[in-house]
Structures are given as structure tokens and as C-alpha cells.
């Protein structure tokens, strides 16, 4: 029999035979734990699995091939990686300009990972009611950077309802991952999409202006309007996995487009003469923020090798 993993609680799981939502508990057969020793979790939310009944308990016997997945490497676990979610139709990357302040290199690492595994990504700009009064210039600049790179940006506020209906409609009939740093309002956004849901919501630490970790488990929820959302714990570190240094530029859509005109192939877009990517940065076609994120990933890659 087959089902989808809808909750990961360490060595215990909840499964459901989607699209039917009737969850039941399961455990993992020991031999599967040995597969992929560099992965901290052999099974992720969204995985399709085979299982059999052992008395009244379900036992997962195999993991079916993944269509895609989102994976990260923590900076303090450089040799190990963690799969955030599998078989995702779209990733919603939730950020706030302030409280906590958006970290563009962090966002860009997630975007590169989505590009690497073929997962469409939408950027959700949360809490716009809190800082729009400060002026629209910062919002406009942020949107210029990422819409210019080819990513949809949706402005949202759970207080005013701005953008909520647009996301709700886009989620219909799909498996949607919501991810972001701690404190950006991800769980509040999910609850706004469907008030019957109750993902954990935490307060911002005033001392550090960073979110306190509240969601400790990965979990999928059904939306009453249709589709599913995967809520992931707030993330603070995001290292790239399974991408070579020479390949990173391919996963910046705006850089990939410009690179076709580089004088030399391959080109690292750092020092070569006649580099079309560097020229595009100088001309304002590629944002310096995105280019600096790329340079940071090249440096990060050296640390892990």
C-alpha cells in the first residue's frame, strides 16, 4: 500500500492516502535508516512511501522515487544535509523587510536550491502593514531585485488581508511548501489562509529582533479551500547541497541569460575579461545584491571543500 508522509516527528510519522485526508501513524523499518548516511532524515514530509500493516501499526517499508525536494546544509553540520520537503509543486519563501530584517544571501540560497531541483518559487513579502508607512521605496527596491530576476513577489499582511486571497487561490490543488527564517510570519500567514488550522505562532525576540523557534516539526496541512501546505521550522542556516562551484551561476536565472554572451566558456563571472554578467551588473541589469550573493556562495563553497 502507498501513502504520503504528512508529518515527521523524528522516528514516528503520520501518513495519509492523498487526496483523501485520513491520517494514521507509522514507524520506519530499520533498514531504511542506513540509506544515505549524509542525510539526517531518511524520510521527509511529502515523500510517497510504501507501507504494510503489522498488527494495528503501519510500518514504512520503502520510499518511492522523489519528483523533487528542497534540501539544505547547516553551517555547523557541513557534512550532513537535511531534506525540508519532497514532491513539492511550489515553494513560497516568506520574508519580511524588517522585524526580522530580510537577509538577501539567505533568500538567494533557497532560490538557488529551488532552481536546482526544478521547484517554482514565489517570494511572499509579509507584514507590509508594519513598514509601508515608512515609505514604499524599500518595497519597490526589493521587488525590482527579485521580479527583475524572474520571481513573483506577493505583498501580504495578515492584519489587512492583503495578498491572502491570491495565495489561497494559487495553492488550490497543489502541495505548497512555506519556508523562511524564524519570525517572518510564516505560521500566521498559513493560519490566515485557513483559520481552522493552528500552526504554532511565536513572538519576536526584542533583544535580537529574530524569531524564536516555535515550529519544531515538519507538517503538512490540508487547506479547506483546496490543496495542501507544508509548514517548516524557522530556518537560520542554509548551505547549498549537490551543486558544484562551477554550476552555481546557472541557477541565477538572470545570470544564466547574460552568460550566453560571455567571451570565455566556462566563465566564473569574477575576473574574466569580456564577462557579460559583470557588464550586466555594471549596467544595472543584474542587481549588485544578487551578484554579491553569488560571490558569497563561491566563497562558502571553498569552506566546505
Secondary structure, DSSP 4 states (H G I P E B T S, - for coil): -EEEEEEEETTEEEEE-TTS---EEEEE-GGGGGS-TTBS-SS-TT-EEEEEEETTEEEEEEEPPPS-EEEEB-TT-TT-BEEEEES-SEEEEEE-STTTTP-HHHHHHHHHHHHHTT-EEEEEE--HHHHGGG-SHHHHHHHHHHHHTT-EEEE--TTT-TTHHHHHHHHTTSEEEEEESTTSSHHHHHHHH-TT-------EETTTTEEPP---SEEEEE-TTSSEEEE----S--B--S--GGGGGGGSHHHHHHHTT-SSSS--SSS-TT-HHHHHHHTTSS-HHHHHHHHHHHHHHHHT-
